[in-house]
Amino acid sequence: MKRILLNKEEKEMMEAVCSARRFPLVRFELRNSEEPELRSTALNHVVITDPEDSMEIVKARSAVLESLRKKGLIRISYSLPAYVQSDYNIYYRSKLYELLCHTVLEAQGKPGFLFNLPAMRFGQVFPL
Protein backbone atom coordinates (compact mmCIF):
# COMPACT_ATOMS: atom_id res chain seq x y z
CA MET A 1 0.00 0.00 0.00
CA LYS A 2 1.34 3.40 -1.01
CA ARG A 3 1.76 5.86 1.84
CA ILE A 4 0.43 9.38 1.24
CA LEU A 5 2.14 12.20 3.09
CA LEU A 6 0.14 15.29 3.96
CA ASN A 7 1.39 18.67 5.11
CA LYS A 8 -0.29 20.55 7.98
CA GLU A 9 -2.69 22.46 5.71
CA GLU A 10 -3.73 19.29 3.88
CA LYS A 11 -4.37 17.46 7.16
CA GLU A 12 -6.48 20.35 8.45
CA MET A 13 -8.48 20.50 5.22
CA MET A 14 -9.07 16.72 5.23
CA GLU A 15 -10.30 16.93 8.82
CA ALA A 16 -12.67 19.75 7.85
CA VAL A 17 -13.98 17.86 4.81
CA CYS A 18 -14.43 14.59 6.71
CA SER A 19 -16.13 16.18 9.71
CA ALA A 20 -18.55 18.34 7.71
CA ARG A 21 -22.03 17.13 6.89
CA ARG A 22 -21.65 18.97 3.57
CA PHE A 23 -18.56 20.80 2.37
CA PRO A 24 -19.70 23.47 -0.12
CA LEU A 25 -17.44 25.40 -2.43
CA VAL A 26 -17.96 27.51 -5.54
CA ARG A 27 -16.28 28.42 -8.78
CA PHE A 28 -16.37 32.13 -9.64
CA GLU A 29 -17.12 32.44 -13.33
CA LEU A 30 -17.50 35.13 -15.93
CA ARG A 31 -20.34 34.58 -18.40
CA ASN A 32 -21.85 36.16 -21.47
CA SER A 33 -25.59 36.90 -21.35
CA GLU A 34 -26.04 36.45 -25.11
CA GLU A 35 -23.94 33.28 -25.42
CA PRO A 36 -24.63 31.06 -22.37
CA GLU A 37 -21.98 28.50 -23.36
CA LEU A 38 -19.28 31.19 -23.27
CA ARG A 39 -17.71 31.05 -19.79
CA SER A 40 -14.41 31.72 -18.13
CA THR A 41 -13.26 30.59 -14.69
CA ALA A 42 -12.21 33.58 -12.63
CA LEU A 43 -11.37 31.61 -9.46
CA ASN A 44 -11.64 27.87 -8.91
CA HIS A 45 -12.32 25.81 -5.76
CA VAL A 46 -13.38 28.80 -3.67
CA VAL A 47 -13.97 28.07 0.02
CA ILE A 48 -15.01 31.06 2.09
CA THR A 49 -15.42 30.79 5.84
CA ASP A 50 -15.68 34.51 6.58
CA PRO A 51 -17.11 37.17 4.23
CA GLU A 52 -13.90 39.15 4.72
CA ASP A 53 -11.60 36.31 3.54
CA SER A 54 -8.79 37.69 1.39
CA MET A 55 -7.79 36.55 -2.08
CA GLU A 56 -4.57 35.10 -0.63
CA ILE A 57 -6.44 32.96 1.92
CA VAL A 58 -8.91 31.70 -0.67
CA LYS A 59 -6.17 30.88 -3.19
CA ALA A 60 -4.24 28.99 -0.51
CA ARG A 61 -7.32 26.90 0.33
CA SER A 62 -7.89 26.27 -3.36
CA ALA A 63 -4.33 25.00 -3.77
CA VAL A 64 -4.75 22.64 -0.80
CA LEU A 65 -7.99 21.26 -2.22
CA GLU A 66 -6.39 20.73 -5.62
CA SER A 67 -3.46 18.93 -3.99
CA LEU A 68 -5.81 16.62 -2.09
CA ARG A 69 -7.78 15.99 -5.29
CA LYS A 70 -4.62 15.05 -7.18
CA LYS A 71 -3.63 12.70 -4.35
CA GLY A 72 -6.96 10.93 -4.76
CA LEU A 73 -8.26 11.80 -1.30
CA ILE A 74 -11.22 13.98 -2.29
CA ARG A 75 -13.60 14.47 -5.19
CA ILE A 76 -14.77 17.93 -6.19
CA SER A 77 -18.04 18.15 -8.09
CA TYR A 78 -19.73 21.16 -9.64
CA SER A 79 -22.54 18.99 -11.03
CA LEU A 80 -24.94 18.87 -8.13
CA PRO A 81 -28.45 17.53 -8.69
CA ALA A 82 -29.59 19.59 -5.69
CA TYR A 83 -28.03 21.87 -3.11
CA VAL A 84 -28.88 23.67 0.10
CA GLN A 85 -29.09 27.38 -0.71
CA SER A 86 -28.12 28.43 2.81
CA ASP A 87 -24.75 26.67 2.38
CA TYR A 88 -23.85 29.29 -0.22
CA ASN A 89 -25.16 32.52 1.37
CA ILE A 90 -21.71 33.43 2.68
CA TYR A 91 -20.35 33.46 -0.88
CA TYR A 92 -22.87 36.09 -1.98
CA ARG A 93 -21.90 38.24 1.02
CA SER A 94 -18.15 37.85 0.49
CA LYS A 95 -15.78 40.65 -0.42
CA LEU A 96 -14.36 38.47 -3.20
CA TYR A 97 -17.72 38.04 -4.92
CA GLU A 98 -18.29 41.77 -4.55
CA LEU A 99 -14.92 42.32 -6.23
CA LEU A 100 -15.89 39.99 -9.08
CA CYS A 101 -19.16 41.88 -9.60
CA HIS A 102 -17.41 45.28 -9.59
CA THR A 103 -14.76 44.03 -12.01
CA VAL A 104 -17.41 42.89 -14.48
CA LEU A 105 -19.33 46.15 -14.15
CA GLU A 106 -16.20 48.22 -14.78
CA ALA A 107 -15.26 46.15 -17.82
CA GLN A 108 -18.70 46.23 -19.45
CA GLY A 109 -18.76 48.28 -22.59
CA LYS A 110 -15.02 48.14 -23.14
CA PRO A 111 -14.01 46.93 -26.59
CA GLY A 112 -13.22 43.22 -26.73
CA PHE A 113 -14.72 42.39 -23.33
CA LEU A 114 -16.82 39.27 -23.81
CA PHE A 115 -18.10 38.66 -20.30
CA ASN A 116 -20.88 40.77 -18.84
CA LEU A 117 -22.17 38.55 -16.02
CA PRO A 118 -20.50 37.48 -12.79
CA ALA A 119 -21.63 34.04 -11.68
CA MET A 120 -21.06 31.29 -9.17
CA ARG A 121 -21.15 27.61 -9.90
CA PHE A 122 -22.06 25.66 -6.77
CA GLY A 123 -20.09 22.57 -5.86
CA GLN A 124 -19.17 20.23 -3.04
CA VAL A 125 -16.14 18.35 -1.81
CA PHE A 126 -16.51 14.66 -1.03
CA PRO A 127 -13.97 12.58 0.89
CA LEU A 128 -12.93 9.36 -0.84
C-alpha positions, 0 to 999 in steps of 0.5 A, a space after each residue: 500500500 502506497 503511503 500518502 504524506 500530507 502537510 499541515 494544511 492538507 491534514 487540516 483540510 481533510 479533517 474539515 472535509 471529513 467532519 462536515 455534513 456537507 462541504 460546499 465550495 464555488 467556482 467564480 465564473 464570468 459569463 456572457 448573457 447572449 452566449 450562455 456556453 461562453 464562460 471563463 473561470 475567474 477563481 476555482 475551488 473557492 472556500 469562504 469561511 468569513 465574508 472578509 476572507 482575502 484573495 490570498 487565503 482563498 487561493 491557498 485553500 484552493 491549492 490545498 484542495 487541488 493537492 488533495 484531489 490530485 492525491 486521490 483523497 477527495 472528489 470535487 463536483 460542480 454537477 450537483 443535482 440539488 443543493 442547500 441554498 443556505 450553504 452558499 449565502 456566505 459566498 454572496 456576502 463575500 468581499 471576493 464576490 463583490 470584487 468579481 461583480 465590480 470588475 465585471 461592471 467596470 469592464 462592461 462596454 469596453 471593446 473586446 470584453 466578452 463577459 458581462 455577467 459574474 456568476 457562481 457555480 455551486 459545488 461540493 467536496 466529497 472525501 474518498 
